[in-house]
Amino acid sequence: MNAHQAPSPKAMIVGRTPVHPGEVSFYCEDVEGYVAVAGMSARCPCGCGAERFFWFGADADPDWGWNGNDTEPSLHREIGFPSCTTGWRGRLTHGRWLPRRTRRT
C-alpha cells in the first residue's frame, strides 16, 4: 500500500441485517437436521447503502466460491453491488473488502 491508498475496510460480521458499510451477515438453513450456511448478505463498502445477497452451495448460480470461513470470509469472484451509486467493484478476501485495481494507461 502506498501513501495515497486508504486501508481496505474490514468486513464486520453481524448477527442481524447489515446496515453499515462493509458489514456482512450469514444466512443459515436447516438441511435434514443440520444447520448449514446458505448465503451471505452484505452492505456495499463504499457507504452508498446498497445491499446484496450471495447464495452458497451446489445449487447457487453463480457459485461465489465462499472459503467456508465465517470470521474472515473470502468470495472467489469479483463483486459488484447493482444498486451502488458509485459503481464499486472488488473482492472480499480474508475478511477485507479490496476495490478493483485500475490499470494505468
TATAMO-V282018 format. One record per residue. N is the residue number from 1. PHI is phi in radians with two decimals (* if undefined). PSI is psi in whole degrees, 0 to 359 (none if undefined). D_FIRST is the distance of its C-alpha to the first C-alpha in Angstrom with 1 decimal. Layout:
n: <N N>
phi: <PHI PHI>
psi: <PSI PSI>
d_first: <D_FIRST D_FIRST>
This chain:
n: <1 2 3 4 5 6 7 8 9 10 11 12 13 14 15 16 17 18 19 20 21 22 23 24 25 26 27 28 29 30 31 32 33 34 35 36 37 38 39 40 41 42 43 44 45 46 47 48 49 50 51 52 53 54 55 56 57 58 59 60 61 62 63 64 65 66 67 68 69 70 71 72 73 74 75 76 77 78 79 80 81 82 83 84 85 86 87 88 89 90 91 92 93 94 95 96 97 98 99 100 101 102 103 104 105>
phi: <* -1.61 -1.13 -1.68 -1.69 -1.40 -1.13 -1.22 -1.19 -1.46 -1.42 -1.41 -1.49 -2.19 -1.72 -2.62 -1.13 -1.08 -2.17 -1.76 -0.92 1.44 -1.21 -2.29 -2.45 -1.63 -1.87 -2.00 -2.42 -1.51 -2.11 0.90 1.53 -1.98 -1.51 -2.26 -1.29 -1.83 -3.13 -2.53 -1.89 -2.50 -1.66 -0.99 -1.24 -1.33 1.72 -1.29 1.68 -1.12 -2.17 -2.49 -1.94 -2.10 -1.50 -2.05 1.87 -1.07 -1.58 -1.23 -2.42 -1.43 -1.45 -1.41 1.14 -1.07 -1.38 1.46 -1.65 -1.64 -1.90 -2.37 -1.19 -2.30 -2.02 -1.62 -2.16 -1.18 -2.01 -2.29 -1.97 -0.89 -1.68 -1.17 -1.41 -1.79 1.35 -1.00 -2.46 3.04 -2.34 -1.86 -2.29 0.88 1.38 -2.14 -1.49 -2.00 -1.16 -1.04 -1.41 -1.69 -1.48 -1.47 -1.78>
psi: <131 177 342 357 137 151 151 133 143 143 108 124 124 155 33 182 128 136 336 155 130 354 146 152 138 144 125 152 156 122 103 45 357 138 127 144 123 341 184 139 142 147 141 133 349 343 5 343 356 144 148 147 137 117 145 164 177 328 0 137 107 167 115 348 45 139 357 0 119 3 330 71 150 140 138 16 155 143 138 155 104 326 12 131 346 351 25 135 146 208 156 112 120 42 10 140 121 114 153 137 140 146 143 142 none>
d_first: <0.0 3.8 6.8 8.0 6.1 8.1 7.8 9.7 13.3 15.4 18.6 21.4 24.5 27.7 31.3 32.3 31.5 27.9 27.9 24.5 21.3 19.8 22.8 24.5 28.0 29.8 33.2 35.7 39.2 42.2 42.9 46.3 45.9 42.3 39.4 36.6 33.3 34.1 31.1 28.3 28.1 24.9 24.1 21.6 18.3 18.5 21.5 24.2 26.3 26.6 27.5 27.7 29.5 28.6 31.6 31.3 34.0 36.3 37.6 34.3 33.8 31.1 30.0 26.6 26.2 25.5 24.6 27.3 25.0 26.0 23.6 20.3 21.4 20.0 21.6 21.6 22.1 20.2 21.1 22.5 24.5 27.7 28.6 25.1 25.7 22.3 22.2 19.1 18.4 16.1 16.3 17.0 15.7 16.6 17.3 14.1 14.2 11.7 12.6 13.9 12.0 14.3 15.7 16.3 20.0>
